[in-house]
């Protein structure tokens, strides 16, 4: 992302130099959209990892030691 941002900055400088700074606006917006998407995907994968780890922990519990109400509450919290 950093290299794309640097490249867009160079293109923006050139576009301003030629008197057409608006030509680079769509590319700038696209880079910002990509950054937001990447951040959202990172958050999603972090949440998936958290859920996976939580379910792995629950799978290791013995049946006699399971608190189903607490487990259900954890799952509901993860869904939110």
C-alpha positions in Angstrom: 0.0 0.0 0.0 2.9 2.4 0.8 4.3 2.0 -2.7 0.9 2.7 -4.3 0.5 5.8 -2.1 3.9 7.0 -3.0 3.2 6.4 -6.7 -0.2 8.3 -6.4 1.6 11.2 -4.8 4.1 11.3 -7.7 1.2 11.2 -10.2 -0.6 13.9 -8.2 2.4 16.1 -8.4 2.6 15.6 -12.2 -1.1 16.1 -12.6 -0.9 19.4 -10.7 2.2 20.4 -12.7 0.2 20.0 -15.9 -2.8 21.8 -14.5 -5.1 18.8 -14.1 -5.1 17.8 -10.4 -8.6 16.5 -10.6 -7.5 13.6 -12.9 -5.8 11.9 -9.9 -8.9 12.1 -7.6 -10.4 8.8 -8.6 -7.2 7.0 -8.0 -6.8 8.6 -4.6 -10.3 7.6 -3.6 -9.7 4.0 -4.9 -6.5 3.8 -2.7 -8.5 5.0 0.3 -11.2 2.4 -0.4 -8.6 -0.3 -0.6 -7.1 0.7 2.7 -10.5 0.6 4.4 -11.2 -2.8 2.8 -7.8 -4.2 3.9 -8.4 -2.9 7.5 -11.8 -4.5 7.5 -10.4 -7.8 6.2 -7.7 -7.8 8.9 -10.4 -7.2 11.5 -12.5 -10.1 10.0 -9.5 -12.5 10.1 -8.6 -11.5 13.6 -12.2 -12.2 14.7 -12.2 -15.5 12.8 -9.0 -16.5 14.6 -10.5 -15.6 17.9 -13.6 -17.6 17.2 -11.6 -20.6 16.0 -9.4 -20.5 19.1 -12.5 -20.2 21.4 -14.1 -23.2 19.7 -10.9 -25.2 19.9 -10.8 -24.5 23.7 -14.3 -25.6 24.0 -13.6 -28.8 22.2 -10.9 -29.7 24.7 -13.3 -29.4 27.6 -14.6 -32.6 29.2 -18.3 -33.2 29.0 -18.6 -33.2 32.8 -17.0 -29.8 33.1 -19.1 -28.0 30.4 -21.1 -25.0 31.5 -23.5 -24.8 28.5 -25.0 -21.5 29.6 -21.5 -19.8 29.7 -20.6 -21.4 26.4 -23.8 -20.1 24.8 -23.2 -16.6 26.2 -19.6 -16.6 24.7 -20.9 -17.7 21.3 -23.6 -15.0 21.4 -20.9 -12.4 22.3 -18.7 -13.6 19.4 -21.7 -13.2 17.0 -22.1 -9.6 18.0 
